[in-house]
Every structure is written in structure tokens, then in C-alpha cells.
Amino acid sequence: MSELEGKVAVVTGAGGGLGRCHALGLAQLGAKVVVNDLGGAVDGSGAGDMADEVVAEIKAAGGEAVANKASVADKAGARSIIEDAVNAFGTIDILVNNAGILRDKSFKKMTLDEFDLVMQVHIMGTAYVTHHAWPIMYEKNYGRIVVTSSTSGIFGNFGQANYGAAKMGMLGLMNVLAKEGASHNIKVNTLSPAAATRMTATIPGYASEGGEGRPEMAPDLVTPAVLFLCTEDAPTGTVIQAGAGRFQTNAVYTNEGVNLGVEASFEKFMENKDKILDMSNAKPGGLRGQAS
């Protein structure tokens, strides 16, 4: 029997693409799943019944699932997602924050409304849903939370300043929540996925690069990483990059640097800039003490 048997999982944005695969994968391992999806277009407009279709798929395979069609970007809607999990299955054990939209443009052409909307759905939506799940997990001393980042945030991608900013924000949220949840067995990790979905098909140049339709870019090849991050053996505060069947760990590195102390000045900084910028001996982690 799978260790996820009987666990209650919420997957946002699970009506298609990556979220659907995550929901199906959790259900196949015996989890009871709340399938959340507004059912709108890639840009966040409109609504539909995509969540119902995935629930029907899970039930047809013998699993348990309910649909929720609220927007994660709405505070009341985010609350309803967790309330539906509790009302249907009694609790929540696993939260996979996957919902997202795109409004891609170069920063020069992007409106502030387009920037705000993407930030609202990705980073605020993740925070809203997680905030309602957190006290339940904290009280029961158990929780597995996955937030979804992207190489567009971690490494950058032209035309996605709003999306990239939100996706890099996921790492900051994870870093803090991993520390705050450690004493109560709440593990918080980040997925950085690469897959062919209806969202990626809208990215300029993606179709011409042959991403769509390539079997190695199937979204279900990303899901094993998510399932691992929902298990007892999951780490916490870790970023896993997954795509095309390849799985890697991303981390922040810091070098020794130079300690200029109270004598610090622009002139001394410039004298030492090569050593300050030298990453040849960098190691994972934050501040590394007083280098000289």
C-alpha cells in the first residue's frame, strides 16, 4: 500500500497540464484529491468545467475526488478550496500550489495591470491557499506543501518580468515556511517544471522550437518529483527542477567574499571587486562568516 493512501491532497490549477497530472498521480497512489481549477483561459479570463472533467477521470479509475472552481487569487475563493477539502474528507495533508496564468510581454510594453495580475495569481494565490491550509497542518503536526517556480524566475526569460518575479518569489516563500514549519513536520519545497502545456504553447518562440507535441516534454514526466515531495522522505526547503524525465536540484550559492569591516569604502570595494565577484569556490547557503 502506498504511504499516500488516504492522504487528503489539494492541487490548484489541476484542470489540465501539470496540475492534472499531479492530481491523477496523487489519486493513483490512493490520495483523496480536491481538484481546483477556475477553468479559464491561459491569461486568466473566463471560467469552465475543467475541474469536473479531472474529477470524473479520477473517479472512473476508482479514486476519490471533488472539484473546486474558485480563483486562488481571491481570498474567499482560496479559503473555499481548503474548506472543500475539510468538508469532503475531514482534513488536508498535502497542498500542491500549481495554479498560474501568463501575460507575456517585454517589460517596456507590459502594463502595470498585467504585472499585477500575474503576481496576484501566482505569488498571492499561493500565499492565500497556503495560509488557510497552514493552521490545519500545524495543529496536526503534518503537512507537505509544494510551490511551483520556473526557470523563468530562477534564471530569467525574455518577456516574462511579471511571471519571473512571481516565480522567484516562490523561493523566498518556501525558505521562510520551511523554517517555520520544521518543528511541526510541515515540509515545504519548490518545483521548477518544464513541460509542454497550453501555457507554454503561448510563449513566444516555443512552438517554433518544437516544444509542443514532443513526447519527452509530456507533463506527466514532471509529476514523479511532486509525488516524492509529498512523501515521508521529502526534504524541506529544496528546489527540484524537472522536465523531459530529467530531475535536478537548484540551490543558492555564496562565495567567501571579502570582509572590509569598518574600513569599507567605495575605493576599497573597487580594489577587491574581482574577489567579491569570484564564485569559483562558492558553496550552497547564505552568509558564510567573516572572510578576509
N, C-alpha and C positions, 0 to 999 in steps of 0.2 A: 504494500500500500504506500502511495506517495505521502511524503510528510506534509504536502499541501492539501491533503484530503480533509474536507470540512472547513478549511480556512475561508474567510469571507474577504473577497477582493473587490476593489473598485478600480475600474480602468476608465479614465476620461478620454474623450475623443476616440472611442472604441468602435465607431460605426464603420470604419474602413481602414485600409492601410495597416500601419504598425499597430495601432490600438486594437483593431480587430484581431490581429494575430496574437497579441498579448492576451486578450480576453479568451480566445479559443485555447491557447496554450495552458492558461491557468485552469480553465474548465476541464481540459483533458486530464489534468493532474488531480482533479477532484475538488477544486475550489468552487465556492459559490460566488457568482460574479454579478456585480452591478455594472451594466454596460451603459456608460454615459456618452451621449453624442447629441448635440443640437441638431445635427443633420443638415447644416448649412453648406454653403459653397466654401471653397478654399480661402476666400477673402473674408469669411465670417458672416456673409449676408445670407438671409433666408433660413429655412428650417426644413426638417424632413423626418423620415421614419427609419433612418439607417440603424439606429439602436435596436429597434424592434426586429429587424432582419437578423442581426447578430444573435439576439436572444433566441430567436426561433432556431437558428443554426445550432446553438449550444444545447437547447432542449431536445432537438432532433437526434443529437448524439448521446442523449441520456443525462445531460448535465442540468444544473440549476442556475437560473439567471433571471434578472429583472432589468427592465430598461428605465433609464432616466434621460430626459431630453432637455435638461436645464443647461444654461450657459455657465461655464466656470467663472466667467468674468463678472457675473452678477452675484453679489454677496448672498442674497436669498437663494439664488439658484445653486450656488456652491453648497450652502447648508443643506438643501434638499437632497443632494447627491448622497451625503453621509447619512441623512435621516432615512433615506430609502434603504440603505444597507442595513441599518439598525432595525427598521420596521419589518423588512423582509427576512433577515437572517440573524438578527439579535445583536450584532456587533460589527466591527471592522478590524481585520488583521493586516491587510495589505492594501496599499494605495499606489497605483501607478499613474502618475501625472503625465499624460500624453497629449492632451488637447492643445491645438495650436492653429494659427492662421498665418497667411502671408500677405504682405502689402509691399512687394519688392519694387524699389526704385533707387537710383543713386541718391545720396544724401542731399545733393544740390536740388534735386527735383522733388524730393519727398516732402509732403506737408507734415506739420506737427500733429495734425489729427491722425495721419497714417502712422506716425511714430507712436503716438499714444495708444492707439487701438491694439497694435501688435504687442506692446508692452503690457497692456491691460489683460489680454487673453493669456499670454504665456506666463509672465512672472507673477502678476497679481492673481490670475486664475489659479495658478499652482499654490500660491500662498493661501488663498481663500479656502480651497478644498482641504488642504493640509491642516489649516488652523482648526477646522471642525473635526477632523479625524484625530488630531493630536491628543486632546484630553482623554479620549476613549482608550487609545493605545497606552498613554501614560499611566492611567488607572489600572489597566490590566497587566502592565509590565511586559508588553509585547507589541511590536509593530515593525512592519517592513514598508519603507517608503522609497519609491523611485521617482526622481525628477528627470525630465528629458532636456538635454542640452543639444548641442550641434557643433560640428567643426566650424560652422559659420560664426559661432561665438568664440570658441576656443582658439581658432586660428585665423578667422576672418574670411569674408567672402564679399566680393564687389556687389553693391546694390542691396545689401541686407543690413544696413546700420541698425534699424529697429529690431529686426529678428536677432541679429548677432548680439546686441546689447542685452536683450531679454535672455538669450541662451547662456551668455556668460554669467548673467545674474544668478542662474540656477546653481552655479558652483559656490557662490557666496552663501546662498540659502542652505545648500547642503552642508557646507563646512560648519555653519553655526548649529543647525539642527542635529547634526551627527554628534556634536559635543553635548548639546542639551538633552538628547535622548539616550545617551550612553548608559546612564545609571538606571534606566527603566527599560532596557532591552529593546529600544527603538533604533533600528538601523536605517540610515538614510544614505542613499547612493545616487549616482547620476549615470544615465545612459546617454551616449553620444552616437546616434544611429545614422546609418547611410543605407537607403533603400529606395527602390522605385515605387513611388506612390503618386496619388493625384496632386499632392502638394509639390513634390519635386519636379513634376512634369511642367509646372508653371515657371520654374526658374530659368531665366534667360540662358540659352546655350545648352541646357541639359538635354533636350530632345536630340539636338544635333550631335551630341556626344554619344548617343546610343544608350542612354541610361534606361529609358523606358523599354520594357519587353525583354531585358536581359535576365535570364533565369538566375544568375548569380546575385542579382540585385533584389530578389524577392524579399519582401518584408519579414516573412516567417524565418528567414535566416538570422535575423536580429534577435528574435524572441528568446532563444536559449539564455542570453545574457540576463534578460529581465527575470526569467524563471529562477535563475541562480540567485539573483539579488533578493528574491522573496523567500529563500530557504534559511535554515538554521545556520548554515555555514557562510552566509553572506558576510562580507566585510562591512565597514561603515566609513563614510567619508571618501569613497572611491569613485573614480570616473572610469567607466568601461566604454570604449569605442567599439562599435560593432557594425559590420557591413560586409556583404558578399561572403559570409561564412568566416570572416577573419575577426578575431577578438583581441583587443589591445587595452592596456591601461594608460591613461593620461595622468600626468601629475605636474604640479608646480615645482620648479627647481630654483634654488637660491645659491649664489656663489659666496665665497669668503668675503669679498668686498674689501674696503679699506676703512679703518677707523681713524678719522681725523680729529675726533674729540672736540674739545672746546676751542681748538685752533682752526676749526673748519672755516673755509672761506672759498669764494669762487676761484681764486688763484690756485689754492691747494687742490680743489676738486679737479681743475683742469690738468694739474700736474699728475694726477692719479687716475684720470678718466679711463685709460686703457685697462688698468687693473680692475676698476669698478665695473667695467662692461664685460670683462673676461668671464665667460661661462664654461671654460674648459674643465674646471674641477667642481662644477656645481653639483649639489646634491638635493634630493627631494626635501621639501619643507620650507618653513618661513625663515625668520631671522636666525642667523647662525652665530650669534655672540659677537664679541669684540675683536674683529680682525685688525691686524696692524699692517 
